[in-house]
Amino acid sequence: MKQKKKEQRSNKWAFLIYQESAPEDYLNLLEELHVPFILSPWHDKDVNRTTGEFKKPHKHGVFFFESLKSYSQVSELISDKLNSPEHVEVVMSPKGMYDYFTHAENPEKTPYNIEDIESGAGFELDKFLAENNEDLLKQVYEVMRDSGIKEFADFTDLIAKQFPDLLYFVFSKSYFFKIYLDSKRYIEIKQKDDEDNHGK
């Protein structure tokens, strides 16, 4: 079984960093690897369900390699560079990792702030958050709903000026926002026509 695990290959691997053993310059060390990475906030309030005690403060991390890497390659990399546990796991779902980073889908667990997520070596954090944080969709929708704007170009300009961190989200969901604005404009035109006809 152990041999089979070491033969696993993937381009996305999850690992752990413990605060007590991680080098102080762990971010610089990760940058020097030139492999895009993302790290969770420090999980310092996780509770061991068996003992009821706090777990050691730690970060969950993910490497995004350009090519497939084996369990052994990644395990040796993080244990040598970061004094991290040798155990690594294949990431099956980036969305699942985001939820795990922040406990977004586990209200019974202590939530962690997305602003404390760290990344580097070219990792596109804004894109990652836009694709995996459903609260952002709600936030952009509320801006659009409350702005009174009727044209998609004006809406995009507003987001770029006032909420640049959400701009990628507008681009990735542009079809939805355009259809919404078109529908809203159509309803207003129809209501005006009905009022005019009723006035006659």
Residue pairs with C-beta under 8 A, 6 or more apart in sequence:
5 71
6 70
6 71
6 72
6 75
7 70
7 71
8 70
8 71
8 90
9 68
9 69
9 70
9 71
10 68
10 69
10 90
10 91
11 64
11 65
11 66
11 67
11 68
11 69
12 62
12 63
12 64
12 65
12 90
12 91
12 94
13 62
13 63
13 65
13 69
13 74
13 88
13 89
13 90
13 91
14 60
14 61
14 62
14 88
14 89
14 90
14 91
14 97
15 60
15 61
15 62
15 63
15 74
15 78
15 82
15 84
15 85
15 87
15 88
15 89
16 58
16 59
16 60
16 61
16 84
16 85
16 87
17 26
17 39
17 58
17 59
17 61
17 78
17 82
17 84
18 56
18 57
18 58
18 83
18 84
18 85
19 42
19 44
19 56
19 57
19 58
19 59
20 56
20 57
21 83
21 84
22 59
22 82
22 83
22 84
23 29
23 82
23 83
26 82
27 118
27 120
29 81
29 82
30 37
30 39
30 61
30 81
30 82
30 120
30 121
31 120
31 121
33 77
33 81
33 121
34 121
35 63
35 64
35 65
35 121
36 63
36 64
36 119
36 120
36 121
36 122
36 123
36 124
37 61
37 62
37 63
37 64
37 119
37 120
37 121
37 123
38 61
38 62
38 64
38 97
38 101
38 117
38 118
38 119
38 123
38 125
38 128
39 59
39 60
39 61
39 117
39 118
39 119
40 59
40 60
40 61
40 100
40 101
40 102
40 112
40 117
41 59
41 101
41 102
41 112
41 113
41 116
41 117
42 57
42 58
42 59
42 116
43 55
43 57
43 58
43 59
43 60
43 112
44 54
44 57
45 54
45 110
46 54
46 55
46 58
46 109
46 110
47 53
47 54
47 55
48 54
48 55
59 118
60 97
60 100
60 101
61 78
62 91
62 94
62 97
63 69
63 74
64 123
71 88
74 88
75 86
75 87
75 88
76 86
78 84
78 85
78 86
78 88
79 85
79 86
91 97
94 128
94 131
94 132
95 131
95 132
98 104
98 128
98 129
98 132
98 133
99 105
99 106
99 132
101 112
101 114
101 117
102 111
102 112
102 113
102 114
102 117
103 109
103 110
103 111
103 112
104 111
104 133
114 129
114 133
117 125
117 129
119 125
119 128
126 165
126 168
127 168
127 172
129 136
130 136
130 166
130 168
130 169
130 172
131 172
136 166
136 169
137 169
137 173
139 163
139 166
140 159
140 163
140 166
140 169
140 170
140 173
140 177
141 180
143 158
143 159
143 162
143 163
143 166
144 155
144 177
144 180
144 181
147 155
147 158
149 155
149 158
149 181
150 181
150 184
150 185
150 188
151 181
152 174
152 177
152 178
152 181
155 170
155 177
155 181
156 167
156 170
159 166
159 167
159 170
160 167
170 177
